[in-house]
Amino acid sequence: MDDLLNRRLLWLADRMEIHDALLRYCRGADRRNHKLIASAFHAEATDTHGIFKGEGNEVIAALIVKQVQTNYSRSMHIVQNHLVEISVDRA
């Protein structure tokens, strides 16, 4: 394969992995599944979520346990207009 095709395939694979992580996060939040949410974050992840900013594992405690389970009996995420911008090794 030529270099351009390899780069494009890698970009597509990276984009799909990010999209799948987003879907795992959303499903985990809706089902209050902490392990599924955790699977959406890598070890060095940070999350800026409204007024919350912290490490990925803090999102589980702060958003799901304290906020979602306390304030809502149900939730349903719908993922639309998902945009991923990839530049070398950052997205």
Beta strands, then each sheet from edge to edge (+ up, - down):
strand 1: 46-49
strand 2: 52-55
sheet 1: 1+ 2-
end
